[in-house]
């Protein structure tokens, strides 16, 4: 499967804009449904979206421009050329959140309730919007050298110097991750016990997936040597994981430590990427001690055990087999298992926790 050269639906109608439009429509449909279920005043979502969409688009563009400032200072008119790509989703999320804070304050609506109302629509819109990257020939990943992985959906053919080269289909990875996230939140939204839990669960899901997928891309925005979106993603899922783990700790202290392992694993994996072996060995030793402690307490979670196994397999693939592409798939799978484990922790909690 090759990335297309057709950026237009017809005339001057960009496919990028079409996918954004479809994402907005889908988000509206889902969010209005939640508005009714939560018994919010009629047209609350529509009134919010009227402000959130234009300001959100401005936010996505400004975020991208700020991290490419040297280029746009030389070509200021191109700041307006959003049809050429360059819309960073985190800019939209930040702008949308700020709009919601002001909106809720003026309407006297609890912020957590409003966040839960729109969160399913947001993640669905993000999934649909990733296909805009497909048509714009962007947001793909590293070149895939191993012929065993030169197939869709793992990789796509990208036009390069008059030829086609296989690259990781990172836009598709995130599409699938977002669809799974949407399904998981949507199907269980009625079980979440506290206002804001659906939004926290979104932060956990999206942050975990994006923190890995972003590391595979070739077009990331940087602060120094660090990928901005990857840092934000890690912060997102660590905050939400901390909240859920803390609440789990309050009801099941003996098995608390094992649920904190994923944080150390990600630190360890990052140290591998940075070739910082001292940190890596410290993390591995700490993990070993935590696993021993948990085994002694005999308070095990099957999902966490599988997660541990997959992560160790990832380390084996990187260090022993040098199979980097396969290791990324295993790491993504392990994160899915971890998220499902946190999900189980959350819904096992008694009310009021």
C-alpha positions in Angstrom: 0.0 0.0 0.0 1.5 3.3 -1.1 0.8 6.8 0.3 -1.2 8.7 -2.3 -0.4 11.7 -4.3 -4.0 12.8 -4.4 -4.3 15.6 -1.8 -7.6 16.8 -3.3 -11.1 15.3 -3.3 -12.0 17.5 -6.3 -11.2 21.1 -7.3 -9.5 22.8 -4.4 -11.2 20.7 -1.7 -8.3 19.1 0.3 -8.7 15.6 1.6 -7.0 16.8 4.8 -9.9 19.3 5.4 -12.4 16.6 4.5 -11.1 14.2 7.2 -11.1 17.0 9.8 -14.7 17.8 8.8 -15.7 14.2 9.1 -14.0 13.9 12.5 -15.8 17.0 13.8 -19.2 15.6 12.6 -18.5 12.2 14.3 -17.4 14.0 17.5 -20.6 16.1 17.5 -22.8 13.1 17.1 -21.2 11.2 19.9 -20.9 14.2 22.3 -24.6 15.2 21.8 -25.6 11.7 22.7 -23.6 12.0 25.9 -25.1 15.4 26.5 -28.5 13.9 26.6 -27.4 11.0 28.8 -25.8 13.3 31.3 -28.9 15.6 31.2 -27.0 18.7 30.3 -28.9 21.7 28.9 -29.8 21.3 25.3 -27.3 22.6 22.8 -24.5 22.7 25.4 -22.2 20.7 23.2 -23.1 22.7 20.0 -22.5 26.0 21.8 -19.1 24.8 23.1 -18.1 23.5 19.6 -18.9 26.8 18.0 -16.0 28.3 20.0 -13.8 25.2 20.3 -13.4 24.3 16.7 -12.0 27.6 15.3 -9.9 28.2 18.4 -8.8 24.6 18.4 -7.6 24.8 14.8 -5.7 28.0 15.6 -4.2 26.1 18.6 -3.1 23.2 16.5 -1.4 25.6 14.0 0.2 27.8 16.6 1.7 24.8 18.4 3.3 23.6 15.2 4.5 27.1 14.2 6.1 27.7 17.7 8.2 24.6 17.3 9.2 25.6 13.8 9.6 29.3 14.5 12.8 29.9 12.6 11.3 28.7 9.4 8.0 30.6 9.8 9.8 33.8 10.7 11.4 33.7 7.3 8.1 32.6 5.6 5.4 34.3 7.7 2.7 34.0 5.0 2.9 30.2 5.2 1.5 30.3 8.7 -1.8 30.5 7.0 -1.2 27.5 4.7 -2.8 24.9 7.0 -4.0 22.8 4.0 -0.3 21.8 3.5 -0.4 20.1 6.9 1.3 21.2 10.1 -1.6 20.9 12.6 -0.3 19.5 15.9 -3.1 17.7 17.8 -1.7 18.7 21.2 -2.1 22.3 20.3 -5.8 21.6 19.7 -6.2 19.7 22.9 -4.6 22.5 24.9 -6.7 25.2 23.2 -9.9 23.1 23.5 -9.3 22.6 27.2 -8.7 26.3 27.8 -11.9 27.1 25.9 -13.8 24.5 28.0 -12.6 26.0 31.3 -13.9 29.4 30.3 -17.1 27.9 28.9 -17.9 25.9 32.0 -17.3 28.8 34.2 -19.7 31.0 32.3 -22.3 28.3 32.0 -21.8 27.1 35.6 -21.2 23.5 34.5 -18.9 21.2 36.3 -15.7 20.9 34.3 -15.2 17.2 34.9 -18.7 16.4 33.6 -18.1 18.4 30.5 -14.8 16.7 29.9 -16.5 13.3 30.2 -19.2 14.4 27.8 -16.9 15.3 24.9 -13.9 12.9 25.5 -15.3 10.0 23.4 -16.0 12.4 20.5 -12.5 13.8 20.8 -10.7 10.5 20.5 -13.0 9.4 17.6 -12.2 12.6 15.8 -8.5 12.1 16.4 -8.8 8.6 14.8 -10.5 9.9 11.7 -8.2 12.9 11.4 -5.2 10.5 11.1 -6.4 9.6 7.6 -5.8 13.3 6.8 -2.1 12.5 7.4 -2.4 9.6 5.0 -3.6 11.8 2.1 -1.1 14.5 3.0 1.8 12.1 2.9 2.9 12.8 6.4 3.1 11.3 10.0 4.8 8.1 8.8 7.7 6.5 10.7 11.1 5.2 10.2 12.3 3.3 7.1 11.6 -0.4 7.3 14.7 -2.3 6.1 13.6 -5.8 7.1 11.6 -7.3 4.2 9.6 -9.4 6.6 7.8 -6.2 7.7 7.3 -4.5 4.4 3.6 -4.9 4.2 0.5 -2.9 5.2 -0.7 -2.3 7.9 2.8 -2.4 9.4 4.4 -0.3 6.7 3.5 1.9 3.7 5.3 2.9 0.6 6.3 6.5 0.7 7.3 8.4 -2.5 11.0 9.5 -2.2 13.3 10.8 -4.9 11.2 9.4 -7.7 11.0 6.0 -6.1 8.9 4.4 -3.3 10.4 3.4 0.1 8.8 1.4 2.9 8.2 3.3 6.1 6.4 2.5 9.3 2.6 3.3 9.0 2.6 5.3 12.2 -0.5 7.3 11.2 -2.3 3.9 10.9 -1.0 2.7 14.3 -2.5 5.7 16.0 -5.7 5.4 14.1 -6.1 1.8 15.4 -5.0 2.8 18.9 -7.6 5.7 19.0 -10.4 3.5 17.7 -9.6 0.9 20.4 -9.5 3.7 23.0 -12.8 5.1 21.8 -14.4 1.6 22.0 -13.1 0.9 25.5 -14.2 4.3 26.9 -17.6 4.3 25.1 -18.6 0.7 26.0 -17.7 1.3 29.7 -18.5 4.9 30.2 -21.5 4.0 32.4 -19.4 2.0 34.8 -16.9 4.8 35.6 -17.6 5.9 39.1 -16.5 9.5 39.4 -16.9 12.6 37.3 -13.8 13.0 35.2 -12.9 9.3 35.2 -13.7 8.9 31.5 -11.3 11.8 30.7 -8.6 10.4 33.0 -9.0 7.1 31.2 -8.5 8.9 27.9 -5.3 10.5 29.2 -4.1 7.0 30.1 -5.0 5.4 26.8 -3.9 8.1 24.4 -0.8 9.1 26.4 0.4 5.5 26.6 -0.1 4.8 22.9 1.2 8.1 21.6 4.3 8.0 23.8 5.5 4.9 21.9 4.2 5.8 18.5 5.7 9.3 18.5 9.1 7.7 19.1 8.8 6.0 15.7 8.0 9.0 13.6 10.4 11.0 11.5 8.6 14.4 11.6 8.4 15.0 15.4 8.6 18.5 16.9 11.6 18.9 19.2 12.8 20.9 22.2 16.5 20.3 22.1 17.0 16.5 21.8 13.5 15.7 23.1 10.3 15.0 21.2 7.7 17.5 22.5 4.7 15.3 21.9 6.3 12.3 23.4 7.1 14.2 26.6 3.6 15.5 26.8 2.2 11.9 26.2 4.3 10.5 29.0 3.2 13.2 31.4 -0.4 12.6 30.4 -0.4 8.9 31.1 1.8 9.0 34.1 -0.6 11.5 35.8 -3.7 9.4 35.0 -1.9 6.2 35.9 -0.8 7.7 39.2 -4.4 8.6 40.1 -5.8 5.2 39.3 -2.9 3.4 41.0 -3.2 5.5 44.1 -6.9 4.7 44.3 -6.1 1.0 43.9 -3.4 1.3 46.6 -6.0 2.6 49.0 -8.0 -0.7 48.7 -5.2 -3.3 48.0 -1.9 -2.2 49.4 -0.1 -5.5 49.1 -0.3 -5.6 45.3 0.2 -1.9 44.8 3.9 -2.0 43.9 3.5 -4.4 41.0 1.1 -1.9 39.4 3.8 0.8 39.5 6.2 -1.3 37.4 5.1 0.1 34.0 6.5 3.5 35.0 9.9 2.0 35.6 9.7 -0.1 32.4 9.2 3.1 30.3 12.1 4.8 32.1 14.2 1.7 31.4 13.2 1.6 27.8 14.0 5.3 27.4 17.4 4.6 28.9 18.0 1.9 26.3 17.2 4.4 23.6 19.6 6.9 25.1 22.3 4.1 25.6 22.4 4.9 29.3 23.3 1.5 30.6 23.7 2.5 34.3 20.1 3.7 34.5 19.0 0.6 32.7 20.7 -1.8 35.1 19.3 0.1 38.1 15.8 -0.1 36.7 16.2 -3.9 36.0 17.4 -4.5 39.5 14.5 -2.5 41.0 12.0 -4.3 38.8 13.4 -7.7 40.0 13.0 -6.7 43.6 9.4 -5.5 43.1 8.5 -8.7 41.3 10.0 -10.8 44.1 8.1 -8.7 46.7 4.8 -9.2 44.8 5.4 -13.0 44.4 5.9 -13.2 48.1 2.7 -11.4 48.8 0.9 -13.6 46.3 -1.3 -10.8 45.1 -1.0 -11.1 41.4 -2.8 -9.6 38.4 -2.7 -11.7 35.3 -2.5 -8.7 33.0 0.5 -7.3 34.8 2.3 -10.6 34.7 1.7 -10.8 30.9 2.9 -7.1 30.7 6.1 -8.0 32.5 6.8 -10.9 30.2 6.2 -8.8 27.1 8.5 -6.1 28.3 11.3 -8.5 29.1 10.8 -10.0 25.6 11.1 -6.4 24.2 14.4 -6.0 26.0 15.6 -9.4 24.6 14.6 -8.4 21.0 16.5 -5.1 21.3 19.7 -6.3 23.1 20.1 -9.8 21.8 18.3 -10.0 18.4 18.6 -6.3 17.4 15.1 -6.7 16.0 14.0 -3.1 16.5 10.8 -3.2 14.4 9.4 -6.3 16.1 10.3 -4.9 19.5 8.1 -1.8 18.8 5.1 -4.1 18.1 5.7 -6.1 21.3 6.0 -2.8 23.3 2.7 -1.6 21.9 1.1 -4.9 22.8 2.5 -4.7 26.3 1.0 -1.2 26.7 -2.4 -2.5 25.7 -2.2 -5.2 28.3 -1.1 -2.6 30.9 -4.0 -0.3 30.0 -6.5 -3.2 30.3 -4.9 -4.1 33.7 -5.4 -0.6 35.0 -8.9 -0.8 33.6 -9.6 -3.8 35.7 -8.1 -2.1 38.8 -10.4 0.9 38.2 -13.6 -1.1 37.9 -12.8 -3.3 40.9 -12.7 -0.3 43.2 -15.6 0.2 45.6 -17.7 3.3 45.1 -16.4 6.4 46.9 -12.7 5.6 46.4 
